[in-house]
Each structure stands twice: as structure tokens, then as C-alpha cells.
Amino acid sequence: MSGPEPRGRWVAIITGAISVAIAVAYLVLIAVLDSRGPLLPPPPEALGLSPAGAPAAAGAVAPASAGAAAVPPRG
């Protein structure tokens, strides 16, 4: 055996270079996303909830039927 084939060596070099490029791009993406500051929760309006100062809707927490709340869970 005289050593690795030249074509196989170039494939390994190119594959390694692509891997390093993906790793660097990932680190840059993480640095950019991390520099934006802490992640804050969405406002209540985005979740369909009423704001803290406004009264809540009366039927928002009512069960679907009158008997639904009286049935114990199976288990």
C-alpha cells in the first residue's frame, strides 16, 4: 500500500472545511441571537387574555356542559 488516494484526501479536506464553516456560522448566529437581550414573554393580548386592568369575560372559564364538571376522572 502506498498511502491514501489523492482524491480521497481532497474529499476529506473539503468535508472538513465545510464542517468548520458550518460550525463558525452556527457560533456567529448564536452570538447575534444572544446579543439581542433576554427573551421576554408575550403581552397578554397576544395570548387572547384580557389586560390586567380590564375585567375578564364572564364565560371564559365556564365548562362546556353542566355535567362535565361533576364527572370524576377515570383512573
N, CA, C and O atoms as a MOPAC input file, in Angstrom:
PM7 MOZYME 1SCF
protein

 N      0.84500 1    -1.18100 1     0.00000 1
 C      0.00000 1     0.00000 1     0.00000 1
 C      0.88500 1     1.23800 1     0.00000 1
 O      1.85200 1     1.33200 1     0.75600 1
 N      0.54600 1     2.15300 1    -0.83500 1
 C      1.37900 1     3.34200 1    -0.99500 1
 C      0.80500 1     4.57700 1    -0.33000 1
 O      1.35000 1     5.66300 1    -0.52600 1
 N     -0.26000 1     4.47400 1     0.44200 1
 C     -0.83900 1     5.63500 1     1.11000 1
 C     -2.22900 1     5.93300 1     0.58600 1
 O     -2.71300 1     5.24600 1    -0.31300 1
 N     -2.87700 1     6.94900 1     1.13800 1
 C     -4.24400 1     7.27000 1     0.71600 1
 C     -4.27600 1     7.82500 1    -0.70400 1
 O     -3.31600 1     8.42700 1    -1.18400 1
 N     -5.38600 1     7.60800 1    -1.34100 1
 C     -5.55600 1     8.11400 1    -2.69600 1
 C     -5.64900 1     9.63600 1    -2.67300 1
 O     -6.16900 1    10.20100 1    -1.71100 1
 N     -5.15600 1    10.31200 1    -3.71100 1
 C     -5.23900 1    11.78200 1    -3.73800 1
 C     -6.68600 1    12.28500 1    -3.74200 1
 O     -6.98300 1    13.30900 1    -3.12700 1
 N     -7.58400 1    11.57800 1    -4.42500 1
 C     -8.98000 1    12.02200 1    -4.47800 1
 C     -9.62100 1    11.92500 1    -3.09500 1
 O    -10.33600 1    12.84000 1    -2.68500 1
 N     -9.38300 1    10.85300 1    -2.38500 1
 C     -9.92600 1    10.67400 1    -1.04100 1
 C     -9.40200 1    11.72500 1    -0.07400 1
 O    -10.11200 1    12.16600 1     0.83100 1
 N     -8.16100 1    12.11600 1    -0.27800 1
 C     -7.59300 1    13.15900 1     0.58900 1
 C     -8.28900 1    14.49200 1     0.35500 1
 O     -8.58500 1    15.21700 1     1.30400 1
 N     -8.55100 1    14.81500 1    -0.90700 1
 C     -9.23900 1    16.08600 1    -1.20200 1
 C    -10.67500 1    16.07900 1    -0.69700 1
 O    -11.17400 1    17.10100 1    -0.22800 1
 N    -11.33500 1    14.94400 1    -0.79000 1
 C    -12.70300 1    14.84000 1    -0.25700 1
 C    -12.68800 1    15.07600 1     1.25100 1
 O    -13.57100 1    15.75500 1     1.77300 1
 N    -11.71200 1    14.53500 1     1.94900 1
 C    -11.61500 1    14.72800 1     3.39400 1
 C    -11.33000 1    16.18800 1     3.73600 1
 O    -11.89900 1    16.71800 1     4.69000 1
 N    -10.47100 1    16.83400 1     2.98400 1
 C    -10.15000 1    18.24800 1     3.23700 1
 C    -11.36700 1    19.13100 1     2.99100 1
 O    -11.65900 1    20.02300 1     3.78800 1
 N    -12.07200 1    18.88900 1     1.90000 1
 C    -13.25900 1    19.69900 1     1.58100 1
 C    -14.35700 1    19.45500 1     2.61700 1
 O    -15.01800 1    20.40100 1     3.04600 1
 N    -14.55800 1    18.20900 1     3.02100 1
 C    -15.56600 1    17.90100 1     4.03500 1
 C    -15.23000 1    18.57800 1     5.36100 1
 O    -16.11700 1    19.11700 1     6.02400 1
 N    -13.98100 1    18.55300 1     5.74400 1
 C    -13.55100 1    19.22500 1     6.96900 1
 C    -13.75500 1    20.72700 1     6.90000 1
 O    -14.18700 1    21.34500 1     7.87300 1
 N    -13.44300 1    21.32400 1     5.73800 1
 C    -13.62800 1    22.77200 1     5.57100 1
 C    -15.10700 1    23.14600 1     5.65500 1
 O    -15.45500 1    24.16400 1     6.25300 1
 N    -15.97500 1    22.33000 1     5.06100 1
 C    -17.42200 1    22.59200 1     5.14100 1
 C    -17.89300 1    22.47400 1     6.59100 1
 O    -18.70900 1    23.27700 1     7.04300 1
 N    -17.38600 1    21.48300 1     7.32100 1
 C    -17.75900 1    21.30700 1     8.71700 1
 C    -17.33300 1    22.50100 1     9.56500 1
 O    -18.10100 1    22.97400 1    10.40300 1
 N    -16.12200 1    22.98600 1     9.35400 1
 C    -15.64100 1    24.15000 1    10.10200 1
 C    -16.45600 1    25.38400 1     9.73500 1
 O    -16.76000 1    26.19100 1    10.61300 1
 N    -16.81900 1    25.55400 1     8.46800 1
 C    -17.62300 1    26.70600 1     8.04800 1
 C    -19.00200 1    26.67200 1     8.69800 1
 O    -19.50600 1    27.71000 1     9.12600 1
 N    -19.61600 1    25.49600 1     8.77800 1
 C    -20.92800 1    25.37500 1     9.43000 1
 C    -20.80100 1    25.69800 1    10.92000 1
 O    -21.66600 1    26.36900 1    11.48200 1
 N    -19.73500 1    25.22800 1    11.56000 1
 C    -19.53500 1    25.49900 1    12.98700 1
 C    -19.35600 1    26.98900 1    13.24800 1
 O    -19.91500 1    27.52300 1    14.20600 1
 N    -18.58200 1    27.66300 1    12.40700 1
 C    -18.36700 1    29.10800 1    12.57100 1
 C    -19.67500 1    29.86400 1    12.33700 1
 O    -19.99300 1    30.79000 1    13.08300 1
 N    -20.43000 1    29.48300 1    11.31700 1
 C    -21.71600 1    30.13300 1    11.04800 1
 C    -22.66400 1    29.93800 1    12.22200 1
 O    -23.39800 1    30.85900 1    12.57900 1
 N    -22.66300 1    28.75800 1    12.82700 1
 C    -23.51600 1    28.49800 1    13.99400 1
 C    -23.11600 1    29.39100 1    15.16500 1
 O    -23.97900 1    29.96500 1    15.82800 1
 N    -21.82300 1    29.51100 1    15.42400 1
 C    -21.36500 1    30.35700 1    16.52300 1
 C    -21.72300 1    31.82300 1    16.28500 1
 O    -22.09700 1    32.52600 1    17.22400 1
 N    -21.61300 1    32.29000 1    15.04500 1
 C    -21.98700 1    33.67000 1    14.72900 1
 C    -23.48700 1    33.85800 1    14.94100 1
 O    -23.90700 1    34.86500 1    15.51200 1
 N    -24.28800 1    32.91600 1    14.49400 1
 C    -25.74200 1    33.01400 1    14.67400 1
 C    -26.10600 1    33.05400 1    16.15400 1
 O    -26.94900 1    33.85400 1    16.55900 1
 N    -25.48900 1    32.20900 1    16.96000 1
 C    -25.76700 1    32.19500 1    18.39300 1
 C    -25.33700 1    33.50400 1    19.03800 1
 O    -26.03900 1    34.01600 1    19.91000 1
 N    -24.20600 1    34.05400 1    18.63200 1
 C    -23.74600 1    35.32800 1    19.19200 1
 C    -24.70400 1    36.45700 1    18.85300 1
 O    -24.97700 1    37.30900 1    19.69800 1
 N    -25.21900 1    36.47700 1    17.62400 1
 C    -26.16200 1    37.52100 1    17.21300 1
 C    -27.47000 1    37.38200 1    17.98800 1
 O    -28.00200 1    38.37500 1    18.48200 1
 N    -27.99000 1    36.16800 1    18.09800 1
 C    -29.24000 1    35.96600 1    18.82500 1
 C    -29.08500 1    36.25800 1    20.31500 1
 O    -30.01100 1    36.77200 1    20.94300 1
 N    -27.93700 1    35.94000 1    20.87900 1
 C    -27.70400 1    36.18200 1    22.29700 1
 C    -27.51700 1    37.66400 1    22.60400 1
 O    -27.81200 1    38.10500 1    23.71500 1
 N    -27.03700 1    38.42500 1    21.65000 1
 C    -26.78300 1    39.85500 1    21.88600 1
 C    -28.07100 1    40.67100 1    21.88900 1
 O    -28.04400 1    41.85000 1    22.24200 1
 N    -29.19000 1    40.07900 1    21.50900 1
 C    -30.45800 1    40.81800 1    21.47200 1
 C    -31.05800 1    41.00800 1    22.85300 1
 O    -32.00500 1    41.78100 1    22.99400 1
 N    -30.55800 1    40.35000 1    23.85800 1
 C    -31.06000 1    40.51500 1    25.21200 1
 C    -31.90000 1    39.33900 1    25.63400 1
 O    -32.05800 1    38.38000 1    24.87900 1
 N    -32.45100 1    39.40200 1    26.85200 1
 C    -33.23900 1    38.26400 1    27.35300 1
 C    -34.56000 1    38.12900 1    26.61400 1
 O    -35.11100 1    39.09400 1    26.08400 1
 N    -35.04000 1    36.90400 1    26.59800 1
 C    -36.30600 1    36.60500 1    25.95500 1
 C    -37.43600 1    36.97900 1    26.90700 1
 O    -37.48500 1    36.48000 1    28.03200 1
 N    -38.33500 1    37.84200 1    26.47500 1
 C    -39.44400 1    38.29700 1    27.30000 1
 C    -40.72700 1    37.58400 1    26.89700 1
 O    -40.90200 1    37.24600 1    25.72700 1
 N    -41.62600 1    37.35000 1    27.84800 1
 C    -42.88900 1    36.70200 1    27.49300 1
 C    -43.75700 1    37.63600 1    26.66400 1
 O    -43.61000 1    38.85500 1    26.75800 1
 N    -44.65600 1    37.08900 1    25.85600 1
 C    -45.52200 1    37.93700 1    25.04000 1
 C    -46.52000 1    38.68800 1    25.90900 1
 O    -46.80600 1    38.26300 1    27.02900 1
 N    -47.04800 1    39.78500 1    25.41500 1
 C    -48.06400 1    40.50400 1    26.19000 1
 C    -49.34400 1    39.66900 1    26.29000 1
 O    -49.56000 1    38.77700 1    25.46900 1
 N    -50.18800 1    39.94600 1    27.27500 1
 C    -51.41800 1    39.14500 1    27.43300 1
 C    -52.33000 1    39.19900 1    26.20800 1
 O    -53.04500 1    38.23800 1    25.92800 1
 N    -52.30900 1    40.31200 1    25.47800 1
 C    -53.16300 1    40.43100 1    24.29700 1
 C    -52.79000 1    39.39900 1    23.23300 1
 O    -53.65500 1    38.94400 1    22.48400 1
 N    -51.52800 1    39.03000 1    23.15900 1
 C    -51.08900 1    38.06000 1    22.15300 1
 C    -51.60500 1    36.65800 1    22.46000 1
 O    -51.74000 1    35.83400 1    21.55600 1
 N    -51.89200 1    36.38300 1    23.72500 1
 C    -52.38400 1    35.06800 1    24.12200 1
 C    -53.90200 1    35.00600 1    24.17400 1
 O    -54.46800 1    33.96500 1    24.50900 1
 N    -54.56200 1    36.09900 1    23.85100 1
 C    -56.01400 1    36.13300 1    23.89200 1
 C    -56.55600 1    36.40100 1    25.28400 1
 O    -57.75100 1    36.22900 1    25.52300 1
 N    -55.70900 1    36.81300 1    26.19300 1
 C    -56.13300 1    37.11700 1    27.55500 1
 C    -56.42800 1    38.60300 1    27.67000 1
 O    -55.95500 1    39.40600 1    26.86600 1
 N    -57.21100 1    38.96000 1    28.67400 1
 C    -57.51400 1    40.36800 1    28.87100 1
 C    -56.35200 1    41.03200 1    29.60600 1
 O    -55.64100 1    40.36500 1    30.35700 1
 N    -56.15000 1    42.32200 1    29.40300 1
 C    -55.09600 1    43.02600 1    30.13900 1
 C    -55.39800 1    43.03000 1    31.63600 1
 O    -56.53100 1    42.76400 1    32.03800 1
 N    -54.41100 1    43.32600 1    32.45300 1
 C    -54.55800 1    43.24700 1    33.90500 1
 C    -55.60100 1    44.21700 1    34.43100 1
 O    -56.27200 1    43.90400 1    35.41400 1
 N    -55.76700 1    45.38800 1    33.81400 1
 C    -56.70500 1    46.37500 1    34.31400 1
 C    -58.13500 1    46.16300 1    33.86300 1
 O    -59.05600 1    46.69600 1    34.48300 1
 N    -58.34700 1    45.40700 1    32.81100 1
 C    -59.69700 1    45.21300 1    32.26600 1
 C    -60.36200 1    44.01300 1    32.92000 1
 O    -59.67500 1    43.05700 1    33.27900 1
 N    -61.69300 1    44.03800 1    33.08700 1
 C    -62.38700 1    42.87900 1    33.66200 1
 C    -62.36800 1    41.70700 1    32.68600 1
 O    -62.43100 1    41.89200 1    31.47100 1
 N    -62.28000 1    40.50900 1    33.23200 1
 C    -62.25200 1    39.30300 1    32.40300 1
 C    -63.65400 1    38.99300 1    31.90600 1
 O    -64.63900 1    39.39900 1    32.52100 1
 N    -63.74300 1    38.28100 1    30.80600 1
 C    -65.03800 1    37.88300 1    30.25900 1
 C    -65.67700 1    36.85400 1    31.19400 1
 O    -64.98000 1    36.00400 1    31.74900 1
 N    -66.98200 1    36.92800 1    31.36600 1
 C    -67.67500 1    36.06700 1    32.32300 1
 C    -67.70400 1    34.60900 1    31.86600 1
 O    -67.58400 1    33.71800 1    32.70700 1
 N    -67.85500 1    34.33300 1    30.60100 1
 C    -67.98200 1    32.97000 1    30.11000 1
 C    -66.66400 1    32.35200 1    29.70100 1
 O    -66.66900 1    31.28000 1    29.09500 1
 N    -65.55800 1    32.95900 1    29.99400 1
 C    -64.28000 1    32.46100 1    29.51800 1
 C    -63.86200 1    31.17000 1    30.22000 1
 O    -63.14600 1    30.36700 1    29.62300 1
 N    -64.28600 1    30.94200 1    31.47100 1
 C    -63.84100 1    29.76600 1    32.19600 1
 C    -64.97500 1    28.78400 1    32.46600 1
 O    -64.78300 1    27.84000 1    33.23200 1
 N    -66.12600 1    28.96700 1    31.87800 1
 C    -67.25900 1    28.07400 1    32.09900 1
 C    -67.00800 1    26.73800 1    31.41800 1
 O    -66.45900 1    26.70800 1    30.31700 1
 N    -67.40600 1    25.60900 1    32.05700 1
 C    -67.22300 1    24.30500 1    31.41800 1
 C    -68.11400 1    24.17500 1    30.18400 1
 O    -69.07100 1    24.92900 1    30.01000 1
 N    -67.78400 1    23.21400 1    29.34100 1
 C    -68.51000 1    23.02100 1    28.09200 1
 C    -69.95100 1    22.60100 1    28.33700 1
 O    -70.83600 1    22.99900 1    27.58000 1
 N    -70.21300 1    21.81000 1    29.37000 1
 C    -71.56700 1    21.39900 1    29.70600 1
 C    -71.72000 1    21.37600 1    31.22000 1
 O    -70.72600 1    21.38700 1    31.94700 1
 N    -72.95300 1    21.34500 1    31.69600 1
 C    -73.20200 1    21.38200 1    33.14100 1
 C    -72.69600 1    20.11500 1    33.82000 1
 O    -72.21800 1    20.18600 1    34.95200 1
 N    -72.78400 1    18.96000 1    33.16800 1
 C    -72.35600 1    17.70400 1    33.76400 1
 C    -70.87800 1    17.43400 1    33.63100 1
 O    -70.37700 1    16.49400 1    34.24800 1
 N    -70.16500 1    18.21400 1    32.85700 1
 C    -68.75500 1    17.95600 1    32.64000 1
 C    -67.93100 1    18.13900 1    33.90100 1
 O    -66.96700 1    17.40600 1    34.12100 1
 N    -68.30000 1    19.11400 1    34.73800 1
 C    -67.52300 1    19.36200 1    35.95500 1
 C    -67.81500 1    18.31500 1    37.03300 1
 O    -66.98500 1    18.12300 1    37.92200 1
 N    -68.96900 1    17.62800 1    36.98800 1
 C    -69.34300 1    16.69100 1    38.04600 1
 C    -68.80500 1    15.29800 1    37.79900 1
 O    -68.84400 1    14.48000 1    38.71800 1
 N    -68.30300 1    14.97400 1    36.61200 1
 C    -67.83100 1    13.64100 1    36.31000 1
 C    -66.39400 1    13.49900 1    36.80900 1
 O    -65.53200 1    14.27500 1    36.39800 1
 N    -66.10800 1    12.52200 1    37.69100 1
 C    -64.73800 1    12.35300 1    38.17900 1
 C    -63.87000 1    11.75600 1    37.08800 1
 O    -64.37100 1    11.05700 1    36.20700 1
 N    -62.58900 1    12.02100 1    37.13800 1
 C    -61.70300 1    11.45200 1    36.11700 1
 C    -61.54700 1     9.95100 1    36.30300 1
 O    -61.60800 1     9.44100 1    37.42200 1
 N    -61.34300 1     9.24600 1    35.18300 1
 C    -61.11700 1     7.80400 1    35.24500 1
 C    -59.68800 1     7.53200 1    35.67100 1
 O    -58.79000 1     8.32200 1    35.38000 1
 N    -59.47800 1     6.44600 1    36.34100 1
 C    -58.09900 1     6.15500 1    36.66500 1
 C    -57.97600 1     5.17200 1    37.69500 1
 O    -56.86200 1     4.81800 1    38.08100 1

